Amino acid sequence: MGYEDVKPHKKLYLAYRHRAILPFLRYSWPGCEFLSPPRLWLTLIGKAAMMIKKKILNSDRIRRIDGGFSFIPHRFIGDGFLAALQQKELLLYLFLVIVSDRHGLSFYSYDAICTLLQMSLDQYITARNGLMDKDLIAFDGTLFQVLDLPQNRPRQQKSKDRSPVEQLIQQTVKVI
């Protein structure tokens, strides 16, 4: 029995169970030109798997790499690095990722960064030092380097400003 004889929903189920045939499905599935290889997005429906089709929303504005390129690993979100950053730290980190070269290096001065990010000098220093303490960047006084993410997950820091829900829970626990 060839794969061509298998019904489409069965192909998806086989793809889910046996990842080895995923490349074949990419080329054999009708309308597969909208999928981004090598990933096929599958969702389970009952005992079968259903493919989530992605399509280009605006074909005139597809992103391309023309010159510079930067990336943020999925671990940044999945391992809690995003949640561990304060707002200004995140803003500075994303800026440094965007402007850095392939080695993570950038030469922006503090006054240029403060102007572009609309930060005060104190906010900039606090954010920069916070990123250095979290081992996300290195700084030697003139040169920034965005570092590879540390192996250890960041510790969640308690925010000085609690949300109203957190305050309510805290008051409720104190009463009990």
N, C-alpha and C positions, 0 to 999 in steps of 0.2 A: 504494500500500500504506500503510495507516494503522498507527500504532503498536499498535493493538489486535490486529492480525493477527500480531504478532511473539510468539514463544514467550517465556516468562518469562526463561529463561537468556539468550536473545538480547537481551532488553531490558537486562539487566544488562551484557552485553558492550558493547552500544551506549552505555550510560551511562558505562561506563569509558572507551571510546574517544572519545566525543563528549559532552563535559560539558554541552552545551547542552540535552539532554533530561532532565537530572536533575530539574528541578522537575516535569516531567510524570510521571516515574516515582514521585515522592513521592506523588502523588495517585492513580496508577493501580495501584500494587502492592498486592495484598491484604495486610491486616494492617499497613499502613504507619503506623497510628496510634502505633506504638511507636518510630518513628524520630524523631530530633531534627532537624528541618530547620534549616539548609539542607544539612547534611552527610548523605550516605549512606555508610556504611562498606562498602567493597567489598574483597574479597580475591580474588586470582587463583587459579583451580583449573584447571590445564592451560591451555587457550586461552580458557576462559570465565571470567567473573567471578561471584562469589557474594556476595550481600549478607549482611552480618552483622547480624542483627536484634537490636535492643536492646529490652528490655522493662522496664517499671516493676516493681521488686521489691516495693515497699511503697507502694501508691497512697494510703494515708492520710498519708504523710509526705513528699510531694513538696516540694522546696525552692521557696520563693517569695521574691520581693523585697518585704519589708514594711518600708519605712523605709530604713535604711542598706544600703549595698552596697559591696563591695570586690572587687578582682580582681587576679590576678597573670598577666601575659602569658605565653604559651607560650614566648616567648624566654627567660624566666627559667630554664627547664630546658634548652631546646634550644641556647642559646648558652653554657651553662656557668656561669651565675651561681650556680645552686644548688650545684654542685660546688666553687665557689671560696669558699664561706662556711664558717666554722667553726660548730660546733653552736650556740653561744650567739649568734653573729651571725645565724644563720638563725632562731632562736627570737625574737630581738628584731625582726628584719625582718618576720616573719609577724605578730607582735603589732602592730607599727606599721601594717601594711597593714590589718589587721582593724579597728583603732580609728580610722583616719583618715577624714576627710570626703572629699567628692568631689574636692578639690584635693590630697589627700594630707596634710592638716594634722592634727596632734593635739597636745594640751596635757598629756599625762600627765607627772607628775613622776617623778624617778628613784626616789624611795622607793616610789611606787605600782607602778612597773614592776618594781622588784626584788622587791617582795612578791608580785605576781601571777605573775611568771615564776620565782620562787624562785631568784634570782640574788644573789650578793654584789655589793657596790658595785664592787669591782675587776673582776669579770666583766662587769658592766653597762658600765663605762667602756671596757673593752677591746673589747667587742662594738660599742658605739656608735661608737668611733673607727675600728674596722675597716670598718663600713658607710659611714662618711663618707669614708675613704680609697678605698673601692671606688666612690665616687660614686653610692651607692644612696639615701642620705638626706642631708638638710641639717638642721642643728641650730644654733639661735642662743642657747642657754642655757635657754630655756623652751619653745620651739616646735619640733616636729619636722615635717619635710616629707618624705614618701616621694616620691622623684624618678622621672621617667620613666627607663627603663633606658638606660644609655649605649649609643652606637652600637658602640663597641669592645667586643669580648669580654674578659672578665676574664682576667688571667694566673693560671695555676694556681700556687698557693703550695705549697711543700713543707711537709708536716706535720712537726712536731717529733717526734711519736710515730709511728714506722713500724710498719706491720703486720708480723706474723711472716713473711708471704710476701715482703714487700719486703726484710726483713732477710736472709732466706735467699738471695734473688736477688742482693742486694748482696754478700754473702759469697762466693757462687759466682763472681760476676764478678771479684772481687778475686783469687781463687785462680787463675783462668785467666789 
